[in-house]
Amino acid sequence: MSADLEICDIDPVVREKGKAFRFRKTQTTTTAAIVLKIDMEKLLIVLDEEYEDISIDDLREELPAHQPRYVLYSYVQKHDDGRVSCPLIFIFISPQGCKPELQMTYSGSKNSLVKELQIPKVFELRSVEEMTEEWLLEKLKFFR
């Protein structure tokens, strides 16, 4: 039942950007990120920032430390055998210490957003500081 919960609407711009983002991996081999936030007045998931060719460490520095965010990240993964893949990743960051209302709104909207964007690799963090390349590589091992 909770998987069908839809607290916030998704801005049409987010839908378009998400669709284009899913198909970008066939066009490029650079990292990219789309950061989404919730407009609490409108209860609408909106575009916050877009980045091209950004490392996960640089992205971490751009994110607010005390506010939740959704991040779509296209990562360039170099494998030991020489292959290169570009997994698409959805990261939900819900820092400890946020207002409970904010955390609940983001948590309650996550599943419908993931379903809409059709990104299968979904990870959650409780702190922006945890978002490192080592953390990401460890998470991606599950998908080999």
Contacts in CASP RR format, 6 or more apart in sequence:
PFRMAT RR
TARGET T0000
AUTHOR 0000-0000-0000
METHOD contacts of the structure
MODEL  1
MSADLEICDIDPVVREKGKAFRFRKTQTTTTAAIVLKIDMEKLLIVLDEE
YEDISIDDLREELPAHQPRYVLYSYVQKHDDGRVSCPLIFIFISPQGCKP
ELQMTYSGSKNSLVKELQIPKVFELRSVEEMTEEWLLEKLKFFR
2 108 0 8 1.000
2 111 0 8 1.000
3 111 0 8 1.000
3 115 0 8 1.000
4 111 0 8 1.000
4 112 0 8 1.000
5 108 0 8 1.000
5 111 0 8 1.000
5 112 0 8 1.000
6 109 0 8 1.000
6 112 0 8 1.000
7 43 0 8 1.000
7 105 0 8 1.000
7 108 0 8 1.000
7 109 0 8 1.000
7 112 0 8 1.000
8 38 0 8 1.000
8 43 0 8 1.000
8 44 0 8 1.000
8 45 0 8 1.000
8 105 0 8 1.000
8 109 0 8 1.000
8 112 0 8 1.000
9 42 0 8 1.000
9 43 0 8 1.000
9 44 0 8 1.000
9 45 0 8 1.000
10 44 0 8 1.000
10 45 0 8 1.000
10 112 0 8 1.000
10 113 0 8 1.000
10 116 0 8 1.000
11 44 0 8 1.000
11 45 0 8 1.000
11 46 0 8 1.000
11 47 0 8 1.000
13 46 0 8 1.000
13 47 0 8 1.000
14 36 0 8 1.000
14 45 0 8 1.000
14 46 0 8 1.000
14 47 0 8 1.000
15 116 0 8 1.000
17 34 0 8 1.000
17 47 0 8 1.000
17 50 0 8 1.000
18 34 0 8 1.000
18 72 0 8 1.000
18 117 0 8 1.000
21 32 0 8 1.000
21 34 0 8 1.000
21 72 0 8 1.000
21 74 0 8 1.000
21 88 0 8 1.000
21 117 0 8 1.000
22 88 0 8 1.000
22 117 0 8 1.000
22 118 0 8 1.000
22 119 0 8 1.000
24 32 0 8 1.000
24 74 0 8 1.000
25 74 0 8 1.000
25 86 0 8 1.000
25 88 0 8 1.000
28 86 0 8 1.000
29 76 0 8 1.000
29 84 0 8 1.000
29 86 0 8 1.000
30 52 0 8 1.000
30 53 0 8 1.000
30 76 0 8 1.000
31 52 0 8 1.000
31 53 0 8 1.000
31 54 0 8 1.000
31 55 0 8 1.000
31 56 0 8 1.000
31 73 0 8 1.000
31 74 0 8 1.000
31 75 0 8 1.000
31 76 0 8 1.000
32 50 0 8 1.000
32 51 0 8 1.000
32 52 0 8 1.000
32 53 0 8 1.000
32 54 0 8 1.000
32 73 0 8 1.000
32 74 0 8 1.000
33 49 0 8 1.000
33 50 0 8 1.000
33 51 0 8 1.000
33 54 0 8 1.000
33 59 0 8 1.000
33 71 0 8 1.000
33 72 0 8 1.000
33 73 0 8 1.000
33 74 0 8 1.000
34 47 0 8 1.000
34 49 0 8 1.000
34 50 0 8 1.000
34 51 0 8 1.000
34 71 0 8 1.000
34 72 0 8 1.000
35 47 0 8 1.000
35 48 0 8 1.000
35 49 0 8 1.000
35 50 0 8 1.000
35 51 0 8 1.000
35 62 0 8 1.000
35 63 0 8 1.000
35 69 0 8 1.000
35 70 0 8 1.000
35 71 0 8 1.000
35 72 0 8 1.000
36 45 0 8 1.000
36 46 0 8 1.000
36 47 0 8 1.000
36 48 0 8 1.000
36 69 0 8 1.000
36 70 0 8 1.000
36 71 0 8 1.000
36 72 0 8 1.000
36 113 0 8 1.000
37 45 0 8 1.000
37 46 0 8 1.000
37 48 0 8 1.000
37 67 0 8 1.000
37 68 0 8 1.000
37 69 0 8 1.000
37 70 0 8 1.000
38 44 0 8 1.000
38 45 0 8 1.000
38 46 0 8 1.000
38 68 0 8 1.000
38 102 0 8 1.000
38 105 0 8 1.000
38 106 0 8 1.000
38 109 0 8 1.000
39 45 0 8 1.000
39 46 0 8 1.000
40 102 0 8 1.000
40 105 0 8 1.000
43 105 0 8 1.000
45 70 0 8 1.000
45 109 0 8 1.000
45 113 0 8 1.000
48 69 0 8 1.000
49 62 0 8 1.000
51 58 0 8 1.000
51 59 0 8 1.000
51 62 0 8 1.000
54 62 0 8 1.000
55 133 0 8 1.000
56 73 0 8 1.000
56 75 0 8 1.000
56 131 0 8 1.000
56 132 0 8 1.000
56 133 0 8 1.000
56 136 0 8 1.000
57 132 0 8 1.000
57 133 0 8 1.000
59 71 0 8 1.000
59 73 0 8 1.000
59 131 0 8 1.000
60 128 0 8 1.000
60 129 0 8 1.000
60 131 0 8 1.000
60 132 0 8 1.000
63 69 0 8 1.000
63 71 0 8 1.000
63 93 0 8 1.000
63 128 0 8 1.000
63 131 0 8 1.000
64 128 0 8 1.000
65 95 0 8 1.000
65 127 0 8 1.000
65 128 0 8 1.000
65 129 0 8 1.000
66 95 0 8 1.000
66 97 0 8 1.000
66 98 0 8 1.000
67 95 0 8 1.000
67 98 0 8 1.000
67 102 0 8 1.000
68 92 0 8 1.000
68 93 0 8 1.000
68 94 0 8 1.000
68 95 0 8 1.000
68 98 0 8 1.000
68 102 0 8 1.000
68 103 0 8 1.000
68 106 0 8 1.000
69 93 0 8 1.000
70 90 0 8 1.000
70 91 0 8 1.000
70 92 0 8 1.000
70 93 0 8 1.000
70 106 0 8 1.000
70 110 0 8 1.000
70 113 0 8 1.000
71 89 0 8 1.000
71 90 0 8 1.000
71 91 0 8 1.000
71 92 0 8 1.000
71 93 0 8 1.000
72 88 0 8 1.000
72 89 0 8 1.000
72 90 0 8 1.000
72 117 0 8 1.000
72 119 0 8 1.000
73 88 0 8 1.000
73 89 0 8 1.000
73 90 0 8 1.000
73 91 0 8 1.000
74 86 0 8 1.000
74 87 0 8 1.000
74 88 0 8 1.000
74 89 0 8 1.000
75 86 0 8 1.000
75 87 0 8 1.000
75 89 0 8 1.000
75 136 0 8 1.000
75 140 0 8 1.000
76 84 0 8 1.000
76 86 0 8 1.000
77 84 0 8 1.000
77 85 0 8 1.000
77 86 0 8 1.000
77 87 0 8 1.000
77 137 0 8 1.000
77 140 0 8 1.000
78 84 0 8 1.000
79 85 0 8 1.000
87 121 0 8 1.000
87 140 0 8 1.000
87 143 0 8 1.000
88 119 0 8 1.000
88 120 0 8 1.000
88 121 0 8 1.000
89 119 0 8 1.000
89 121 0 8 1.000
89 122 0 8 1.000
89 123 0 8 1.000
89 136 0 8 1.000
89 140 0 8 1.000
90 114 0 8 1.000
90 117 0 8 1.000
90 119 0 8 1.000
90 121 0 8 1.000
90 122 0 8 1.000
90 123 0 8 1.000
91 122 0 8 1.000
91 123 0 8 1.000
91 124 0 8 1.000
91 125 0 8 1.000
91 131 0 8 1.000
92 106 0 8 1.000
92 107 0 8 1.000
92 110 0 8 1.000
92 122 0 8 1.000
92 123 0 8 1.000
92 124 0 8 1.000
92 125 0 8 1.000
93 124 0 8 1.000
93 125 0 8 1.000
93 126 0 8 1.000
93 127 0 8 1.000
93 128 0 8 1.000
93 131 0 8 1.000
94 103 0 8 1.000
94 106 0 8 1.000
94 107 0 8 1.000
94 124 0 8 1.000
94 125 0 8 1.000
94 126 0 8 1.000
95 126 0 8 1.000
95 127 0 8 1.000
95 128 0 8 1.000
96 126 0 8 1.000
96 127 0 8 1.000
114 122 0 8 1.000
121 139 0 8 1.000
121 140 0 8 1.000
121 143 0 8 1.000
123 139 0 8 1.000
125 131 0 8 1.000
END
